[in-house]
Structures are given as C-alpha cells and as structure tokens.
Amino acid sequence: MPLVSAAATGSPSRIVTAQHWFDFLCPFCYLAQDRNRILAERGVHVVGRGLQIHPEIGPGGSPAGPRSGPTYEYLAHEAEAAGLPLRWTDRMPYSRPALSAFEWLRTTDPEAAERFATAVFAAYFADGQDIEPVDRLAALARGAGADADGLRAALASGAAEAALAGSEDLAGEYGVAGTPAWVAGGQRAFGLRPREWFEDWAGTLTRRVVVET
C-alpha cells in the first residue's frame, strides 16, 4: 500500500493518512496513543497496524525484568504528562492473540477496533491484566461494541492470525521492524518522539495530499 504524496495547493489536505505499527506489550506504544491523538487533532487519519515485536515470547508470557533506571523514569514522566496510568506487572504478555484480534476487528469494524485497542492497552498497562486469554479479549471486544462471537470464531479458525500476518508483511514492505512506528507522506518515524515533533510533523503532513494506492 504505497503512499504517494503531492504538494498542496494552499487549501487543507482532504486525505492525510499515517500508518502506525504497534504491539500491545510495548510501553512506548501505550504512550504513543498520546502522539496519535496529536496527529488526529491536526487532521491526520491514523490507521493502526499490529506487529509482534517479541516473537520469542510465546503462550503464557515471560517473566519481566527489573523496571528501573532512566528509561522507566522517562516512561513514567511521559505517562503522567499524557494522563495515562502506568502499572508494571511481573510478566510480559503473549501479545499475538490480542494483535490478531485487533487486525481482524479492523477489517470488520475499524472504529470498534480502535476502541478495542485502547481497552487492551488499558487492561495491561493500567489494570495489570493478562491480555492473552480469549475470554478477556472477547469481553474487551464486546465492551468496544465489536462482534465478540465473530472474534472468537476468527481466533479459532486462523482468520485473525492471517489478518495479523498481512499487517506484518506490510510492515516489512515499509522497512518497519520495531514499534512504535509511523509511515506517512513518504516518511518513516520511529520511537516515542517528543510531542513537539509530532505537532510539527502533523503540520507538514496536512500541507500535503497523501493518497493511498
């Protein structure tokens, strides 16, 4: 899905799209919700995409190491600034089922999929819940107004996994191997950059017409 951009003619862009890859176990992706809000408020349509960044973490998750040091101090500061509760647990979750669920939901009801993603992030980072069980994912989907029974069937049949594989293939085409990552206007942005950077980038993007082909 290449992005082709053309210079604007002085009027605001009508179509400005940023592809955004994330993983539910990534704290930087959790905080990237704040950066996506900045883009959206400035006229950029953000399309979420799932990408499992730790395939070595399988069913049941993995013990988490110490959550201390400058990186975690930075995350705590950014979470407070964004108004996002941040609670560390003693395990890293197996995120592939949740990512597969999101990708399948995105193909059926994009708005519900975005609400589901927000709920999954909150379940793990704010409430300390395990986001692997299908029952929990179905409950979060139902709370987001999505088809929970259809999601169960898609997870069982492999349709949800296939949807995630498609998102990961697309990430490879764009050279995206980590999260959070954004692709828009022929540019790639990696990592949790400062809010000011996203404000400036949104201004640049909205002065261009970005057409998906």
C-alpha positions, -999 to +999 in steps of 0.1 A: +000+000+000+025+027-012+019+063-002+021+089-030+023+125-019+017+157-039+022+193-029-009+210-016-023+240-034-028+262-004-060+245+008-061+220+037-054+184+026-085+162+023-067+129+028-038+126+052-031+091+064-004+077+087+001+040+091+010+032+127+025-001+138+023-011+175+025-040+199+003-042+230+032-052+252+053-022+242+051+006+268+063+031+242+033+021+220+010+026+250+022+061+253+021+066+215-017+068+219-009+104+231+011+111+199-017+096+178-041+120+194-019+149+184-019+137+148-056+132+148-063+166+163-043+182+135-062+164+107-041+132+102-060+100+100-041+073+119-045+037+108-034+012+135-014-018+124-004-048+146+032-060+147+046-086+172+080-073+182+089-102+206+080-134+188+102-153+212+076-146+239+051-175+235+019-186+252+019-179+289+041-149+285+075-144+300+089-130+333+097-093+332+130-080+344+135-050+367+116-019+358+141+007+370+165+032+355+164+062+332+142+045+306+115+037+331+118+071+347+112+086+312+082+064+306+067+073+340+071+110+332+056+107+298+027+086+311+019+112+337+021+140+312-003+121+289-027+113+317-022+076+311-020+053+342+011+031+341+013+000+363+041-025+358+034-062+362+059-091+367+053-106+333+055-097+296+023-109+279+020-131+249+005-104+227-001-122+194-037-132+201-046-096+210-028-082+180-046-108+158-079-099+173-073-062+166-063-068+130-094-090+124-117-064+140-101-037+119-112-055+088-148-057+100-153-025+121-124-001+122-139+022+148-147-006+172-111-020+165-097+013+177-118+012+209-107-023+214-070-014+211-075+014+237-092-011+260-064-037+256-037-012+263-056-001+294-062-037+306-025-044+305-007-011+314-034+005+337-051-026+353-022-052+352-044-078+335-032-107+313-042-098+277-037-133+263-069-152+273-096-154+246-123-148+271-107-115+281-102-104+245-139-113+237-150-093+267-130-063+257-143-066+222-178-067+234-172-036+256-159-018+225-191-026+206-175-052+184-186-086+173-173-107+202-187-140+189-173-134+155-139-126+170-139-159+189-146-177+157-119-158+138-093-165+165-102-202+165-102-205+127-070-187+120-087-159+102-075-134+128-039-147+126-040-143+089-051-107+093-021-101+116+003-118+092-009-094+065-001-064+087+033-078+094+040-084+058+031-048+051+054-036+078+082-055+061+074-038+028+079-004+045+110-014+064+093-014+098+108-038+122+101-022+156+074-002+174+061+023+176+065+033+140+046+056+117+047+059+079+032+088+061+039+112+033+069+090+021+085+093+056+090+069+084+091+079+121+103+055+148+101+057+185+083+079+210+095+113+198+085+145+217+051+159+214+065+190+196+080+168+169+046+153+162+029+187+162+054+198+136+051+166+115+013+169+115+017+204+102+039+192+074+016+163+065-015+184+064+001+206+039+004+177+016-022+154+000-014+118+008-032+093-014-032+056-008-029+034-039 
